[in-house]
Amino acid sequence: MTPADIGYLERMAKQIRIDTIDQVYHANSGHPGGSLSAADILAALYFYKMTIDPQRPDWADRDRFILSKGHASPAYYSALARRGYFDPARLRDFRSVRDYLEGAPSTKLTGVDMSAGPLGQGLSVAVGMALGGRLAGKGYKTYCMIGDGETQEGQIWEALMTGAKYKLGNLVAFLDNNHIQMCGRNDGVMPLGDVAAKYRAFDWRVICINGHNMNEIVEALDSIDNEPDGVPTMIVADTIKGKGVSFMEDTCKWHGAVPSPEQYAQAMKELGGKIS
């Protein structure tokens, strides 16, 4: 990719962050921290890598995406809206009875491939979608994003075993490794240890990157295209919870919290967004 292409993706990631803060503030509810940490990855997937067509959301040959850490829905909804699945003006109806922009994604919303909410389930569904694609003779890839706190769920490890057993080279997962969950730092709640080594022990190909470096994200995604089928891939993306808003960064306080009017104004100023 050219520097201009990378710059475009970085601008889209910033837009996702602006939309995230705006949605949470106006809904007076939501989870900004883990949405902000996921923004760069979502920008790379939706505006560069994934084979999708917003005009044909049910296209059988489209790539699939599952947001297993469903509480990061504000960032996901922004990516869908800015990619053309629905009018970005609808983002203001986040968590409202007026629309399907629920706290966790629902397949009632155009472009959503799996309803989410309970943590730990998305990777299992992604395994099923990838296996289903192979059995149907389809060439699509299935992408899934999981959280590091979510990785404490046992079902994640069952899905890892299953993905390796069926040699799903068409499955790519991202670990949003921001090191913090709702109640504190992961190492204090339930240590994950060397999570990359654990994924390798489960026979997954592992790529470790800076999840806020767009060049590294793109290079990781492009490297998978040249891999033969047979090995599912886990991209361990080291990220910062609350990335982009100084007072939200690297703290559990903003896992699920709403900024005050003054904090909203400061966040939008830092991100370069408009206050409205």
ZIDADA-V441257 format. One record per pair of residues at least 12 apart in sequence whose C-alpha atoms are under 6 Angstrom apart, sorted by the first residue. I is the first residue (numbers start at 1). J is the second residue. Records with the same first field share a line. If there is no record, write none. Layout:
I->J / J
This chain:
9->43
12->43
13->39 / 40 / 43
16->75 / 78
17->36
18->273
20->74 / 75
23->92 / 94
25->258
28->258
29->258
30->256
31->255 / 256
33->241 / 242 / 254 / 255
34->72 / 241
35->72 / 75
36->242 / 243
37->239 / 240 / 241 / 242 / 243
40->212
50->63
51->63
54->84 / 85
57->111
61->140
62->140
63->140 / 141 / 142
64->142 / 143
65->142 / 143 / 144
66->144
67->144 / 145
68->122 / 145 / 146
69->146 / 147
70->104 / 116 / 117
71->104
73->104
104->116 / 117
119->150
120->150 / 153 / 155 / 156
124->159
127->163
130->142 / 171
141->170 / 171
142->171
143->172 / 173
144->173
145->173 / 174
146->175
147->175 / 176
148->177
149->181
164->203
167->230 / 231
168->230 / 231 / 232
169->229 / 230 / 231 / 232
171->232
172->233 / 234
173->234
174->234 / 235
175->236 / 237
176->237
177->237 / 238 / 239
178->239 / 240 / 241
182->252 / 255
184->252
204->232 / 233
205->233
206->233 / 234 / 235
207->235
208->235 / 236
209->237
210->237 / 238
211->237 / 238 / 239
245->267
